């Protein structure tokens, strides 16, 4: 099994690109989806959060909005939140890896390089587009203000640095171009696996 870490800054087209890998028979594990599962009713994060941050539990689930308020009042709470979430996300990923039968597994991890996750994969792929396209995509979602976007972007490793560190860079300027590059990456990996 070959494990490929997929990353990219907000609005770069990572989710769309991840689905292109799935279409080519790769298994996909999504870090954000794992957190949603952990935070949902009955999720593994609910009990530890109920103990550490009772205010964060709304209708039996962990509320991201409540967590945001908690961090807003006490920025030091972020470290405690990460100490609860990161090991649970790691367990979720490990379970997925033991259960999948795919030859290539794509781990979709937004903060792959920031968290040192690149040390636990066989190769990395970074999705990339120009700044104007990135901002236009995020603004088109209608889910945040430009200030919120710039704040998130400022907290992430610069896209150019991610690209420099990545094994593969996938330009997401057009769907066709991105799909061709994904096919090339998959073919390259499969030729290595079959060598």
N, C-alpha and C positions, 0 to 999 in steps of 0.2 A: 504494500500500500504506500502511495506517495501522498504526503501531506503538504498542501500549498496554502500559505497564508495570504489572504486577499485583504488589501487595505486601500485607503484613499480618504482624503478629506471630505467634509460635508459638501454635497452637491456635485461630486465628481462622477457619479454614475455607478457607484459600487454595487448597489442592489440589482440594477439592471444587468450589469456585467456578471454578477454572481449567478443569475438565472441562465445566462448563456452557457456557463460551465455545466449547470444542471441539465440543459438540453443536450449536452454532449456526453451524458452518462456519468458525470461526476456527482459525488455526494456532497451536500452542503450543510455546514453547521454555521448558524448565525448567532453571534454573541448577543446582539440586541434582542433577538427572539428568545434566547435563553433567559435573559434577565426578565423579560415579560412573563415567561413561564414561572420563574422563581417568585415573582411578585404577585402572581394571580392567587385567587382563593385556593387554599390547599397547597400552594407552592412552598418549596423548601425554605424560602427566605422569610415567610410570614412569622413563624414562631420566634426566630432570633431578633427580628425587628420589633415584634410585640414586646419582647423583654427589654431591648435597648432603647427603643424609641416608640413608646405606646401611641404617641400622637400620629405616627406615620401609618397606622392601620385604619383603613376606611372600608367598611362593609366586608371585613375579613380578608382584605388584600392590602398589599403595600402601596400607598399612594405616592407616585412620583412628585406630585404637586406638594404634598405634605413634606416630603424629603427636601424639596427645594426650599420651602419655608424654614425648615430646621437648619439647613446649611446657611441660609440667609441670616438667621439669628446667631448661629454659632459656626463659623467656617471650619473650626477644628472637628466638627461632627463628620465632615467628609471622610476623614481618615478612618474613623470608626465604621462608617457605612461601607467603605471599600473593604475593610477587614472582614465584614460579614459577607459581602457579595462575591468578592474575587474567588475565595475557595469554593463556593457553591457553583459558580460559573465554571471553574476548573473541573469539578466533579461531573457537571453536565457534559462538558466537552469530552472528558475521558470515557464516560458511558457511551456517548455517540461513537467514538472511535472504536470501541470494542465491539459494537453491534453492527457497524456498517460492513458491507461486503464489496464496496466499490474499489476500483483500482486507484482512483484519484479522489482524495477528499479535500474539499476547499473549506478552509476555516475563514469565515467573513468576520474580521476583527478590526473595527475602526481604529483602535489605538494599539495596533499590533507592535509597532516599533516603540511607542511610548511606554508600553508595559513590559517590554523585553520578550514578547511572544514570538518574535522572529527566531529566537534561539530554540524553539520547540517545533519548528517546521522544517521540511526538506528544502523549500524554496519559497520566495515571496513574490507577489504580483501587486503592483500599485496602479490604480486607475487614476487617470490624469486628464484634465482639460484646462483651458486658459482661464484666468481670473474672471473675465467678463461673463463667460459661459457659466462658470460655477455660480457666480452671484445671481445671474438670471434664473438658473434652475431652482435655486433655493427660494428666491423671491416669488417664483411662479407657484410654489406649493401653497403660499398664503398662510403658513403656520407660524411665521416669526417676522419680526421687524428687521430692518437692515442692521440696526445696532446689535440685536441679538445674534444675527448671523456673524457680524464682525467679531463679536465677543467669543463665540464658539471657535471661529477660525483662528483667533489669536491664541487660544489655549492648545490648539493642535500643532504638531510638528509641521514646519513649512512643507508644502507639497513638493517643492523641488528637492528638499532633503530626503523625503520619503522615496522619491523616484531614484535618487542616487543610491540609496541603500537597497532598493528592490532588485531581485533577480530579473524580473520581467516588468516592463512598463506598458500599460495598455491605454492608448489614447482613446478617449471617449468622445471625440468631436462629432462622429456620426455613428449610428447603430451598425451600419455595414462595416465600417472600419474597425470598430470595437469587436464585432463578431469574427472578422477575419483574424484579428490578433489572438482572440481567445482560442480559436481553432488551432492556430500555430503553436500556442503554449501547450495545449492538450496533446497535439501530435508529437511535439518535442519530448514531453514527459513520458508519453506512452512508448516512444521509440527507445527511451532510456530504460524503461521498465522491462521491455522485451529484448533488450540487448544481451 
